[in-house]
């Protein structure tokens, strides 16, 4: 009986580990105006599935209390922490977790919007929305298919879906999207959808009217999805 219980426990543990991925945050202490706003304590982030993500604040978490301090998942896009600390949250690509308390253990879970590619996010912002004032930020290793089994499973059988050329100027061509249903969305770096087409019949897309820059292309085929960067020159 004990062996059976041990087997069930180990099996359940393996399922749990394979069903989520976690990363610890580091590099707090970035407030340029008031050091007391800086975050102390242990903070981690967990990708539960490809649709939800959890922010974990441990018992030793602490910061200065504010009227409306919220936590945000942010994609830095290579911008330095010093510049991010002076950037309004509205000007960043973010997913909101919600309100936080000044200290103690807290768990905040949010849904990842369909248009967002979770692999792009690598920072957690603490920000006073009421006063539009930066609190602090921490860094984690972004989730990818190479370090997170959740993403590896979700991207299964989508390797053949592709578009070209990349970088592109006027048009992109999509290949290997044959299926019962298909859909393509293109988003700018702020997460705004700039193109959407269902049931893809025309496999050449005109992008000549798009501004130069970096975009995200999300292609869904038969409930499988693939998201990739597109550079328009």
Steps between C-alpha positions, in 0.01 A plus 500: 500500500782742589672425168177571314452833678862594429451415133183712481675790675801487267278473193291799615818700567635428152170608343506821702858575402431433134184711517668825604829686485639741762770766505634710789524877459816697575644847449255699712610844625436721197296793632688818401306731736436319828694192612228409751273405207741223396384141536663266753434132553441202275290528185445236233284451193332178384368417155217260581381434146526698179199703617570592866797633695544549877706752696615365839597745776645319802463576873810722500369720217495869591479850350366842598120508507332694221138584411485289184817292452447236233717225355552467126673248276708703254693430180816713512588455131864555592445835675726551804359498853605864546292608200209274595494665844418832332244358254125520557333160532253602228789526254614141557381159387349361821258255659348612831498271804308743723524680834769405750537546875805664652628184666445132557412195297282560195408304187365673190391304192401652167398377157738552211312682220483314171699769323794485741806279458610398850856435381549876451448588869800524734419762767251553782408862572360635825331829413265748671228541242312776687806729504646355176825443691763227466564285811754233405568218256656154504638279224449131420611266224225512241309177436583323175445153358859413598453569873126438544323176411164679494607698195670201342173307509292790368734557208494133399434445129523870415867509393407475133276809513705795382496832317765665287693716430600626843607783511238610246406817316176473305361146531531180700413152378359231730570130448384169650173629648276232352232398748131510580528849652766768495546854624775761496546807719775761490576723802731795551744520793233658721277197452251677272353281228568652157391210278254210534383241251296183559493191279815595313446457128738767373848390607665830403442796733561860399696681774607802293280735709655391831754720676855374521577309820454174689167316500365170632329259263268242661377219277235251621432178310257239634533625862881498482681833504836647416623851574806653337665839462471685173735786410368748244765713337 
